[in-house]
Amino acid sequence: MICFAFHGEKNQSKRISKGVMDGGDHTTVKHDLLKCSICCEALCAPISQCTDGHALCSSCHLKLSRDCIICALQPICTYARTLEKIAESAPFPCRNTKYGCSQYLSFSQIQQHENTCNYSPCFCPNQNCSFEGSKQNLMFHLAEHHSALIRFFRHDEQFSVKLCSSRITTCLLSEDNFLYLIIRKDTALGWAVSVVCIRPAEATKPEFQYKLSLKCDGEFSLRLETRIESTTLINGFPADKHFLMIPSEFCSSGCVKLNVCIRKNPA
């Protein structure tokens, strides 16, 4: 936890200026000075500060009572203007630095960047595996440790996948290195099948759409066409609102042949 004591607006300004201008890696110094004392994330306006110098971001301030949670004595002041001005202009490292991102951005830009950062940690779809890393490192991990889960395909071309009761997921890797996951969930009515794209959850470009189709005993056919949602799997498999329901009688043998087509940038 980062704790620092400023007494008065004038001394506060001098202390920050010294930290910014000292020799060495001044970018790191500025970042450390401008961390919230509670959550250790970048301070965001309006910045609150108790008279003992503990600075809080707006999110943490809303969760606290009027007393500072660190010193438990002084009331929290909501007028840390000097900190706000410096926080707005100081470059902050992306929180995904440890996964490979080297971006430094101002506070006004950092949150938007982190929502779609290509280095956001993605999690292994194998529920018995604890791997987490960038999407690229996840692909290397899958190739090395779970190659049986991967199926290669090309966008806009239909292909077939064999779904079996012994496997919950199948990874799809496109010709241009987009990673998807076919998820099969058991329900009281049969199998619920959906497709997600493994990438930052807030990513919207490019857009993807998938079509699933299945012929049953030559008489019936099932079909679903919908937009693909994005996920990093940070909270496990998402509860997709859209899925193809394969009734129990059609998957009673334990396997079905599913036709799949994933379209990139659909019109």
C-alpha positions as CSV (number, residue, x, y, z in Angstrom):
1,M,0.0,0.0,0.0
2,I,1.3,3.5,-0.9
3,C,1.0,6.0,1.9
4,F,2.4,9.6,1.9
5,A,1.8,12.7,4.0
6,F,1.3,16.1,2.6
7,H,0.5,19.1,4.9
8,G,-1.1,22.0,3.1
9,E,-1.6,22.7,-0.5
10,K,1.8,24.5,-0.9
11,N,3.9,21.7,0.7
12,Q,1.9,19.1,-1.3
13,S,2.7,20.8,-4.6
14,K,6.5,21.0,-3.6
15,R,6.5,17.3,-2.6
16,I,4.9,16.1,-5.9
17,S,7.1,18.4,-8.0
18,K,10.2,16.9,-6.3
19,G,9.0,13.4,-7.0
20,V,8.4,14.2,-10.6
21,M,11.7,16.0,-11.3
22,D,14.1,13.7,-9.3
23,G,16.6,11.7,-11.4
24,G,16.0,8.1,-12.3
25,D,12.8,6.7,-13.7
26,H,10.6,9.7,-13.2
27,T,7.6,8.1,-14.9
28,T,7.6,5.4,-12.3
29,V,7.9,7.9,-9.5
30,K,4.9,9.9,-10.7
31,H,2.8,6.8,-11.0
32,D,3.6,5.7,-7.4
33,L,2.8,9.2,-6.1
34,L,-0.6,9.1,-7.8
35,K,-1.9,5.8,-6.6
36,C,-5.0,5.6,-4.5
37,S,-4.0,4.6,-0.9
38,I,-6.8,2.1,-0.7
39,C,-7.0,0.2,-4.0
40,C,-3.5,1.2,-5.3
41,E,-5.0,2.0,-8.7
42,A,-4.6,5.4,-10.6
43,L,-6.2,8.3,-8.8
44,C,-9.3,9.6,-10.6
45,A,-11.0,12.9,-10.1
46,P,-12.6,14.0,-7.8
47,I,-9.6,13.0,-5.6
48,S,-10.3,13.0,-1.9
49,Q,-7.6,13.5,0.7
50,C,-7.5,13.5,4.5
51,T,-5.5,16.1,6.4
52,D,-2.8,13.5,7.1
53,G,-2.2,13.2,3.3
54,H,-3.8,9.9,2.4
55,A,-5.2,10.3,-1.1
56,L,-8.3,8.3,-2.3
57,C,-9.8,7.8,-5.8
58,S,-13.4,8.8,-6.3
59,S,-14.5,5.1,-6.3
60,C,-13.0,4.3,-2.9
61,H,-14.1,7.6,-1.3
62,L,-17.8,6.7,-2.1
63,K,-17.3,3.4,-0.3
64,L,-15.9,4.9,2.9
65,S,-17.4,6.9,5.8
66,R,-16.2,10.4,6.6
67,D,-13.2,9.1,8.5
68,C,-10.1,8.1,6.7
69,I,-9.8,4.3,6.8
70,I,-6.0,4.4,7.1
71,C,-5.5,6.9,10.0
72,A,-9.1,6.6,11.3
73,L,-9.0,10.1,12.7
74,Q,-9.0,12.9,10.2
75,P,-12.1,13.8,8.1
76,I,-11.7,13.3,4.4
77,C,-11.4,16.5,2.3
78,T,-12.7,16.5,-1.2
79,Y,-10.5,19.3,-2.5
80,A,-7.2,17.8,-3.6
81,R,-7.0,20.0,-6.7
82,T,-3.2,19.8,-7.2
83,L,-3.3,16.1,-7.2
84,E,-6.2,16.1,-9.7
85,K,-4.3,18.4,-12.1
86,I,-1.1,16.2,-12.0
87,A,-3.1,13.0,-12.2
88,E,-4.8,14.2,-15.3
89,S,-1.5,14.9,-17.1
90,A,0.8,12.2,-15.7
91,P,1.4,9.1,-17.8
92,F,0.2,5.8,-16.1
93,P,1.3,2.3,-17.1
94,C,-1.4,0.0,-18.3
95,R,-2.3,-2.5,-15.6
96,N,-1.5,-5.3,-18.0
97,T,2.2,-4.5,-17.9
98,K,3.0,-7.9,-16.4
99,Y,1.3,-9.5,-19.4
100,G,3.4,-7.6,-21.9
101,C,1.7,-4.2,-22.5
102,S,4.2,-1.3,-22.6
103,Q,1.6,1.5,-23.0
104,Y,1.8,4.7,-20.8
105,L,-1.2,6.9,-21.1
106,S,-2.8,9.9,-19.3
107,F,-5.6,9.2,-16.9
108,S,-8.2,10.3,-19.4
109,Q,-7.0,7.7,-21.8
110,I,-5.9,4.8,-19.6
111,Q,-9.3,3.3,-18.7
112,Q,-10.5,3.2,-22.3
113,H,-7.2,1.6,-23.3
114,E,-7.4,-1.1,-20.6
115,N,-11.0,-2.0,-21.5
116,T,-9.7,-3.2,-24.9
117,C,-6.0,-3.8,-24.3
118,N,-4.7,-6.8,-26.3
119,Y,-2.7,-7.9,-23.3
120,S,-5.7,-8.2,-21.0
121,P,-5.3,-11.6,-19.2
122,C,-7.3,-14.4,-20.8
123,F,-7.9,-17.7,-18.9
124,C,-7.5,-21.2,-20.1
125,P,-10.8,-22.8,-21.1
126,N,-9.7,-26.1,-19.5
127,Q,-11.4,-25.8,-16.1
128,N,-8.6,-27.9,-14.4
129,C,-5.9,-25.4,-15.6
130,S,-5.0,-22.2,-13.8
131,F,-3.1,-20.5,-16.7
132,E,-3.7,-16.8,-17.3
133,G,-1.9,-14.5,-19.8
134,S,-2.3,-12.4,-22.9
135,K,-4.4,-13.9,-25.7
136,Q,-1.2,-14.7,-27.7
137,N,0.4,-16.5,-24.8
138,L,-2.9,-18.3,-24.2
139,M,-2.7,-19.6,-27.8
140,F,0.9,-20.8,-27.2
141,H,-0.3,-22.5,-23.9
142,L,-3.1,-24.3,-25.7
143,A,-0.9,-25.5,-28.4
144,E,1.7,-26.9,-25.9
145,H,-0.6,-28.3,-23.3
146,H,-4.1,-28.7,-24.7
147,S,-3.6,-29.3,-28.4
148,A,-6.5,-31.8,-28.5
149,L,-8.9,-28.9,-27.8
150,I,-7.9,-26.9,-30.9
151,R,-9.6,-27.0,-34.2
152,F,-8.3,-24.8,-37.1
153,F,-10.7,-23.1,-39.5
154,R,-11.2,-20.2,-41.9
155,H,-13.7,-17.3,-41.4
156,D,-16.8,-17.3,-43.7
157,E,-16.3,-21.0,-44.5
158,Q,-18.6,-23.7,-43.1
159,F,-17.0,-26.7,-41.3
160,S,-18.2,-29.5,-39.1
161,V,-17.4,-30.1,-35.5
162,K,-18.1,-33.3,-33.6
163,L,-19.7,-32.5,-30.2
164,C,-19.5,-35.3,-27.6
165,S,-20.7,-35.6,-24.1
166,S,-17.1,-36.3,-23.0
167,R,-16.0,-32.8,-23.8
168,I,-17.5,-29.5,-22.7
169,T,-15.4,-27.1,-25.0
170,T,-13.7,-27.0,-28.3
171,C,-11.3,-24.2,-29.2
172,L,-11.4,-22.7,-32.7
173,L,-8.3,-20.9,-34.1
174,S,-8.8,-18.9,-37.3
175,E,-6.4,-18.2,-40.1
176,D,-5.8,-14.7,-38.7
177,N,-5.3,-15.9,-35.1
178,F,-8.7,-15.1,-33.6
179,L,-9.5,-17.6,-30.8
180,Y,-13.1,-18.8,-30.2
181,L,-14.7,-21.3,-27.9
182,I,-17.6,-23.6,-28.6
183,I,-19.3,-24.3,-25.2
184,R,-21.6,-27.2,-24.7
185,K,-23.7,-27.1,-21.5
186,D,-25.9,-29.9,-20.2
187,T,-29.4,-28.9,-19.3
188,A,-32.6,-30.7,-18.4
189,L,-33.8,-30.4,-22.0
190,G,-30.6,-31.4,-23.8
191,W,-27.4,-29.6,-24.8
192,A,-27.1,-25.8,-25.0
193,V,-24.4,-24.8,-27.5
194,S,-22.9,-21.4,-28.0
195,V,-19.8,-19.7,-29.3
196,V,-17.7,-16.9,-27.7
197,C,-14.5,-15.0,-28.8
198,I,-11.7,-15.1,-26.3
199,R,-10.4,-11.5,-26.2
200,P,-10.9,-8.4,-24.0
201,A,-14.6,-8.4,-23.0
202,E,-15.1,-4.8,-24.1
203,A,-13.7,-5.3,-27.6
204,T,-16.2,-4.6,-30.3
205,K,-14.1,-4.5,-33.4
206,P,-14.0,-6.4,-35.6
207,E,-17.5,-7.8,-35.2
208,F,-18.2,-11.5,-35.5
209,Q,-21.3,-13.6,-36.1
210,Y,-21.7,-17.3,-36.0
211,K,-24.2,-19.8,-37.5
212,L,-24.8,-23.2,-36.1
213,S,-26.9,-25.8,-37.9
214,L,-27.7,-29.5,-37.3
215,K,-29.8,-32.1,-39.1
216,C,-31.6,-34.6,-37.0
217,D,-32.8,-38.0,-38.4
218,G,-33.2,-36.5,-41.8
219,E,-36.5,-34.9,-40.9
220,F,-35.8,-32.1,-38.5
221,S,-33.1,-29.4,-38.6
222,L,-32.0,-26.9,-36.0
223,R,-30.3,-23.5,-36.8
224,L,-29.0,-20.5,-34.9
225,E,-27.4,-17.4,-36.3
226,T,-26.4,-14.6,-33.9
227,R,-23.6,-12.2,-32.8
228,I,-20.5,-13.5,-31.0
229,E,-19.9,-12.1,-27.5
230,S,-16.3,-11.5,-26.3
231,T,-14.9,-12.8,-23.0
232,T,-11.6,-13.3,-21.2
233,L,-13.1,-16.2,-19.2
234,I,-12.1,-14.4,-16.0
235,N,-15.4,-15.5,-14.4
236,G,-15.5,-18.9,-16.1
237,F,-17.8,-19.7,-19.0
238,P,-20.3,-16.9,-19.7
239,A,-24.0,-17.3,-19.4
240,D,-24.8,-16.6,-23.1
241,K,-28.4,-15.5,-23.7
242,H,-28.2,-17.0,-27.2
243,F,-27.6,-20.7,-27.8
244,L,-28.6,-23.6,-29.9
245,M,-30.7,-26.0,-27.9
246,I,-30.2,-29.6,-29.1
247,P,-33.0,-31.7,-27.5
248,S,-32.0,-34.8,-25.5
249,E,-33.4,-37.3,-28.0
250,F,-31.1,-35.9,-30.7
251,C,-27.9,-36.2,-28.6
252,S,-28.8,-39.5,-26.8
253,S,-25.9,-41.3,-28.7
254,G,-23.4,-39.0,-26.9
255,C,-22.2,-37.3,-30.1
256,V,-23.6,-35.0,-32.8
257,K,-22.2,-33.5,-36.0
258,L,-22.6,-29.7,-35.8
259,N,-22.1,-27.4,-38.8
260,V,-20.4,-24.1,-37.9
261,C,-19.7,-20.9,-39.8
262,I,-18.1,-17.8,-38.3
263,R,-18.4,-14.6,-40.2
264,K,-16.0,-11.6,-39.7
265,N,-17.4,-8.1,-40.1
266,P,-20.9,-9.3,-41.2
267,A,-23.0,-6.8,-43.2
